[in-house]
Amino acid sequence: MTDPRISPDNTSRRDQRVLRIGTRGSPLALVQARQVAAALEIHSGGAWRGEIVTFTTSGDQLTTERLIDAGGKGLFTRELDAALDRGEVDVTVHSLKDVPSVLPGGQRFVAFPDREDPREGFLSPHATHLNELKQGARVGTASLRREAQTLALRPDVEIVTFRGNVATRMRKLEEGLADATYLAMAGLTRLGMAHLAHPIPLEDMLPAAGQGIVGVVAREDLPEEAAEAFVKMNHAPTEAAAHIERAFLAALD
């Protein structure tokens, strides 16, 4: 069936212009990049199609260290930034919470699609909330932010370093390496796994700045026709939230 959003008189797939979309190779990153590619084709009227190019970043190679001890959140974007600078890709797609407060020179955000649930998700085979865990329970996280808020609520628990994607953290829970952990509800929702977690009210735990937002970054020389498609893809309330939260983060240094 022909997609009603793409008119029949548009160029054929053979004649479509290709936009190379750089992304990490994790399951969640690929879902987000494919969503951007689909939106690009729709909002360009079929004139453009996205070609996914995957990268393994320095952050992906960390298995035990906390990000703050290994160089910070830029570890998830460094290789993508460099590929964009070299012209190996035309745009990059990021979970905004992984992007440093200042973009590299010559790069800019061109779209912020509609934000997903920004809340944290609590995962545990033993409880539905942090307060239900037994005395001295082990909570797995590699995030200093999550660790600080966890200990503020439950100073009796033990923090164990937990890194890895959704599947890795679920496996560690099943192996009993911790009694509970956290994952962003946005990522779980995009992966169709939101049912595995209990959303934590914002009043109980503040998420990372930009959590649930996907940012699309391009060089200044992005073709005008493609840039117009990203303008249509952009969600104004999400864009406003992204800039406000990133400005707040920059002010905190």
Secondary structure, DSSP 8 states (H G I E B T S, - for coil): ---TTS-TTS--GGG-EEEEEEEE-SHHHHHHHHHHHHHHHHHTTTSEEEEEEEE--HHHH-SSS-HHHHT-GGGGTHHHHHHHHHTS-SEEEEEGGGS-SS--TTEEEEE-------SEEEE-SS-SSGGGS-TT-EEE---HHHHHHHHHH-TTSEEE---S-HHHHHHHHHTTS-SEEEEEHHHHHHTT-GGGSEE--TTT----TTTT-EEEEEETT--HHHHHHHHHH--HHHHHHHHHHHHHHHHH-
